[in-house]
Amino acid sequence: MNFSEVFKLSNLLCKFSPDGKYLASCVQYRLVVRDVTTLQILQLYTCLDQIQHMEWSADSLFILCAMYKRGLVQVWSLEQPEWHCKIDEGSAGLVASCWSPDGRHILNTTEFHLRITVWSLCTKSVSYIKYPKACPQGITFTRDGRYMALAERRDCRDYVSIFVCSDWQLLRHFDTDTQDLAGIEWAPNGCVLAAWDSCLEYKILLYSLDGRLLSAYCAYEWSLGIKSVAWSPSSQFLAVGSYDGKVRILNHVTWKMITEFSHPATINNPKIVVYKEAEKSPKPGLGRLSFLPPRVLATPLSTTESKYEITSIPASLQTLKPVTDRANPKIGIGMLAFSPDNYFLATRNGDFPVLSLCWHSSGDSLALLSKDHFCLCFLETEEVSTAFKQPLGHT
């Protein structure tokens, strides 16, 4: 595993295009689009203010850049660089912006979550959706793009509304048995909607497309509860990460727990193979960025590469003691990710100095994001190594 040159970055805004061909990053008010293979700059766009949110359309043809402080959204085209679109929410303000699955509608959430405005890039028409709830994960689309579920708050109660994305008409509306709805997520097959309560109460609810409650699950009471939720690609399993440092796997038949995983500080199981990263001598004529966990070095190039050695069991893992006497303690399972074939589940417990990361769709590389920089981390294959031997540009 090796690392590319380090590039400047603002607000952790760095994302691969859905088709895997491009890598977009933001530096202040500039949007930079690079070729994934060579990391050469293909397009450079200038926005009206500092970019606070950036998102690709599903077909990788457009990119939206949101400037929340000014209530503006600018849309750029990769096929026609001279084309652009500007959306101004005016006095209503702007706190969130996202694409619809068709890549031709933009959903803007106004200040105080008074409404969601749906803008059409094709017909220039506008639709309004009232009562969106201010929660971490309040909008979710089915994978086929047919339906959208929205978390709502009306009369001090939580609700979910399901809309048809083709015309944004209301399909279903039902209340949820939650004290403070924190998030919703469709199963990949679009048949089940998961809804979970805030961290103050461990409760996850499973609803059908018509709003029927299929099941409810609670692992424990009187302690901080759910922190992260993830569906397996096959929709057969639902992983629930919690503040107690454990991941519980629910099955799609009975919605009961079938197993749980924890994050021990010491690995004692002889069947588990533990790899430790170490440095190795560089290949002749090939420079690489040195990566010493758990931080990314902000230096242009180095003469070291990394390799992985098998560690003897028992193996002790490096841990950080979290500060628990402050709000939002950095404890519990904060990240869950299933492999595409459903065989593996990756989890993260506690703090992590690399602030964010995103996988390339091929699974051969990922972008590592720090506060002010990013670099590309890639597997050592002959094809990838040849591509990265080419000169790399700066911004």
N, C-alpha and C positions, 0 to 999 in steps of 0.2 A: 504494500500500500504506500503510495507516494502522494506528494502535494504540489500544487501549482504555485505560481507566483501569487503574492498577496495584492489585492486591489482595494481601493477605498470604498467605503460603504456608509450609508446613513440610515438610521431607524430600522436596522435589520431587514431592509427591503432588498431581497435577492431571491429570485424564483426561476426555476426551469419552466420552459413552455411545455404545455401538455403533450405536444408531439415529440418532445425531447431534442429538438434541433437548436434551440436558443436558450440563452441565459440572460435574464434581465436584472439589472441592479440600479439602485438610485443613489446619487451623490448630491445632497442638498436639493436643488431644483432641476437637476439633470437626470434623464432616463437613458441608461446605456444598455444596448442590446448587443450581445456577443454571440459568435458562433461557438457552440459547445465543443466542437472538435479542436479548434485552434485557439479559442478565446480571443480572437481578433474582433474588434468593434465593427459591427455591421450598420447600426443606426445609432444616432445620438439626438435625443429630443430635449427641448428646453421648455419647461413648464413655467407658469406665471408666478409660482411661489414654491417654497420648500415642500417636497412630496412627503406625505405622511402615510399613504397607503398605495400599494400597487398590486394589480391583479391581471393575469392573462385571461382572455376569453377561452372557452373550451376548445375552439378550433385553432387556437394559436395565431389568429389573424389580427387581433386587436389587443391593446393594453390600456387599461384605465389607470389614471393617476389621480388620487384624491388629495385635495388640500383643505383639510377640515377647518382650519382657522379662517379661511376666506369663503367657505361654503361652495367650493368649486370642484368640479371633476373634469379632467381633460382626457380624451380618448385618442389614441394614436393607432395608425394602420401600418402594418409591416409591408403589405403589398403595395400600398400607395403612400409613401412617406410624406407627400405634400398634403394629404387629406388629414383633417383633424376635427374634433368635435369638442365643444365646451358646454358644460351644464352648470348653471348658476342657480343655487337654491335660494339665493337672496336672504331676506330677513328670517326665513325659517331655519337657517343654519344647517349644518351637516355634521353628523357624528359617525356615520358608517356608510360604506358603499360596496356593492358587490355585483357580479355578473349573474344573469339567469343562465340556465344550462344551454340555451340556444345561442348564446354569445351575441345576441342582438338587442337585449334589454338590460338596463342597469337599474338596480334597486338602491335608492338613497334613503337613509334614515335621518330624519330631521332632529334638531336639538330637542331635548327632553322626551324623546321617543313619542312625539305627538302623532306621527304618521310615517309611512313608507311611500315614497314616490317612485313609480315604475316608469322609466323613460324608454321609449322605443327608438332605436337608431334608424329603423327602416321607414316607419310611418310618421315619426316625430310626435306620436300620440303620448298622452300622459294618463296614468291611472293612480289612484290613491288607495292605500290600505291603512285603516286606523288601528289604534291600540296595540302597537308592537311593544313587547316587554323588554326592558333593559336588563338583559342577562347575557352571560358569556357566550352562549350558543343558542340563539333564539330563532335562527332560520336554517332549514335543511331541505334539500331537494332530493327526490328519488334519482337513482342513477340513470334511468332512462329519460329524465328531464320532464316527465309528465306532470308531476305534482310537487307542490311546495307546502311544507308545514311551517307554521309561524306560532311562536309562543306569544301569548297575549296576557295583559293584566287589565281586568275590568272590575270595578266595584270591590276592590281589595281581594279578588280571587283570580286564580290562574286558569287560563283556557288555552286550547290549541285550535287553530283554524287551518283547514287544508284547502288549498287553491289549485285550480287547473291552470297550468302555466301557459297554455295556448291563448287564453283570453282573460286570465286573472280573475275568473269567477269563483265564488265561494262554493266548495263542494261539501265540506263537513265542518261542524263547529261543536266542540264539547269541552267540558271543564275537566280539570285534572285534580287528583287527590294529593295535592302537594301544598306545603306551607309557603314555599318560595321557590318556584320552578327555576332551575339553574341551566337546563339545557335539554335539547331534543336531537335525536339522530335517527334517520331512516336506516333500516337494514338494507344491504345492497340489493336484495330482490324486491324491495319496495312494498313488502307485505306487512311489515311490523314497524311501529314507531316506538323508540325508547325515549322515555322522559324521566329525568331524575331531579331530586330535590337539592336544595343548597347543602353546603357542607355541615350545617347544623343538625341535619337529620338524614340518616342513612335510609334512603328509599329510592328504588328504581321501578318504574311502571312500564308495562308493555301493552301497546294499543294496536288494534287492527286498523285497516284503512278506513273503515266505517265508524271508528271511534269507540269500539267495544274494548273494555279492559280485559286483556288476556291473562295477565298475571302481575303480581307485585312481589318484590324481593327486598328483604332487609337482613343484613348480616349481623348487626349489633345495634345497641342503643346507647344514648347518653355519652356520646363521644363524637369527634369530628368524623364525618362520613365519606361520601364519594368525592373523588378528585378528578378522575378521568374515566372515559367510557370509549370502547372501540368494538365495532363489529368485525367478525372474520369475513373475508371476501365471499365465502359460500353462504353466509347468513346463518350458519349452523351454531355458531358460538358467539357469545357476548362477553367481552372482558370488562370487568369493573375494577378500577384501581381506587384504593382508599387511603385515608390518612394513617391507617395503622401499618402501612408499608407492605400490604398484601394485595395480590391480584386474584380475584375470584372469577371463575369461568362458568357461565350459565349455558345450558343446552337449549336448543330451540323447540324441543318436544314438550318437556315439562316445565321449562324455565326454572329448574332447580340447579344448584351448584354441583358441578361434577368434579372439580378439583380447585386447588388454590396454590399460589406460588408466593414465596416470600423473598426478601433480599438479605440473606445472612452475611455477617461481616467475615466469616470464615467458611470456606468450602471444604467439607469433609468427605463428600460422596466420591468414592474412587471411580465411579462411572462417568463423572463429569470431567471434561478436559478444559483446562484453564490456559489461555494464551496470554503472554505478557509481551508488550511492545518493547523493542530494543533497537539500537542503531546498528547499521552495517556499513561496510565500506561502499562508496559510490561506484557506479559503473563508469568506465572511462569516457570522458567527454560529455557527461550528463549531470547537470546540477539539479538539485532538488531542495525544497524547503524542509528544514528540520522541524519535526512535530514532536514535542515533548509533552505528553499528557500531564495535567489537563489544560494546557493553554496553547493558543496559536501564536507563534512568534511573528511579529510584524516586521520581518526582514525580507528583502527582495528574494534572495536565493541563498542556499547553503549547499555544502558538499556532502551531506549525509542523506541516507535513505533509511527506511524503517523495515524491520522484519519482526516476526512473531515467534517466540520460543515457548515451548510447553513447560508450564510450571508444575512442580511436584505438589502432590496433595498431602496434607492440608495446605490450602493457600489462603493467606490473609489479604483482604481487599482494602484499599485505601478508602477511608470514610471521613466525612466532615460532620462535626457535631452541629446540628442546626440550632438557631436561636428560636426558642419556643415561647418567649415572653413578649413577642411582638405580633402585630396583626399579620395575617397571611404567612404563617410559618412555612419555611421551605422543607417540608416533610411530606411523606406519602408518595404514592405512585403518580407522578405528574405527566408521564408520557406512556402511551400504549401504541404498538404498531404490529399488525399481523403481516406475515409474508404472503405474497400473492397465492401460494399453493396451500395456505391454511396450516402448514406443518409447524411453523415457528411463530413465537410471540416475543417481541422485544419490549422491555419495560425499563423505566428509569426511576430511581428512588432518590430524592434529595436535590441538592444544588448541583450545578454543572457550569464551570467557567465559560465553555463555549456556549454562547447565549442561545443559539438556534442552529438548526441544520435542515436541509431538504434534499431528498433523494432525486437523482435522475431517473426517468421512467424505465431505463434499461437495467437499473440496479448496479451498473458498473462504476458509478461515481456519485458523490454527494458534495454539496456546498456547505462549508463550515462558516458560521457567521459569528463574529465578535462585535463589539460595540461600534468600531469604526472601520473594520476591514472584513474581507472574506477571501477564502481561497477554495480551490477545488481539490477534493480528495478522491483519488481514483485507484482502482485495483491494478496491479502490475500485470498487464497482458501485453502481448507483442503489438497489437493494433493500437492500444491506448498509448503505449510508450512512444511509438513512432509519431503519433499526433502531437504529443506534448514536447517533443524535441524541437519543434518549430519555434521561432521567436515569438515571444508574447509581448503584447502592448500594454501600456499604462493609460489610466485616465487621470 
